[in-house]
Amino acid sequence: MMTAIVCNGIENKNLFPTFILGSAAVALGGEVVLFFTPSGAPALKKGFLEQVSGKGMPEMMEMVNDFQELDGRIVACELFVEALDMPESELREGVEVVGGTGFLADISDATITFSF
């Protein structure tokens, strides 16, 4: 089963659901792709997610690390990188940069999709 989750912002209301549901899906053995739009992709800069916390919420970096260790994919929109002239070296380790067409091709078999 493939799950695709789109993150559209850098606020807790965007990030926590993205990683909570992504972590749950990958822990159940599914293939999971988290796609960060240009509005959400700034969260993928090195050091950003380390600062995210929320009362009563799971520890963000534990979710991120567990997600990646279970082969979950984190993808940043190519437009974000190009528009800000941001070198990919400024993104956290393991983040792929993909255009919209590539993302849609990657998730063509997705049976579950979410957007936050």
N, C-alpha and C positions, 0 to 999 in steps of 0.2 A: 504494500500500500504506500502510495506517495502522498505526502502532505506538502502544500505550498502555503507559506505565510508571508504576507507583505507588510512591512513596517513603514508607515507613512509619516513618522515624526520622531522627535527625540525626547519627548516627555515621558514620564513614568507610565501614563495611560497607554502609550504606544509600546514602550519597551518591555514592561513586565508581561503583558499578555503574549507578546511575540515569543519571548524566551520560555515562559512557563508552558505554553502549549507546544512549542517546538521541542522542548526537553521531554515532555510527556510522550509525544509522538515518536521521537527517536528512541526513547527508552523502551517503548513497546515493539521495537524492531522495524519501524517503518523508515522509509527513505524520506528525508525532510530537507526542504530548501527554504531558507529565510532570505527574502529579497528586500533590500533596503532602497526605497525610492530616493530621489535627490533630497527630499525633506527629512528622511530618516537616516540617510547615510552618514551624516556628521557624527552619529553615535559610534561609528566604526573607526574613528580616528583613535590612534593609540592613546590610552589614558582616560578616555571618556567614560567607558562603561565601569571603570574602577570607581568612579565618583557617584554612580547611581545607587540609591538606596530608597527604601520605602517602608514605612511603619507596617509591621506585620507581614512584610513580603519576604520571599526567599532572598538569599544573598546572590546578587547579580553575577559576580564573577564565578561563583561555584556553578551556576546554571550554564554560563557561557562555556566554561572549561569542560564540563560534563557533556554538553551538547557536541562540542567539537571532538572530544575523545570517542564519542559514539558514532563518528563519521557524519554528523549533521553538517550541511553546507550553509555557509553565510556568504551572501552575494551582495555586492554594492552595485548600484546602477552606474553604468559607464558615463552617463551624462553628468553625474555629480563630480566625478574625477576630472573630466574634461572642462567643465564650467569653472571650476575653482583652480585649475592648473595644479592640482594636488598630486604629488608623486605617490604612486602606490606604496612606496616605502613608509608613508605616514599612516597607512591603514594597519589595523591590528593584524597579527600573524594569522594566516589561514583564510583571510577574506579574499574571495574571488571578485574580479571586476567583469561584469557582463552587461551587454546591451539588452534592451527590451526584447528584441527578437530572439536572442539566445536564451533569455530567461523563459519566454513562452514556449520555445522548442523543448527546453529542459523539463518543463512541467506538463507537457501535453498529456501525460498519463496520470496526472494528479487526480485522486479521487476525493480529496478534501482540500478546501482552500479557505483561508481566513485573511482578513485585512484589518490592521490596527493603525 
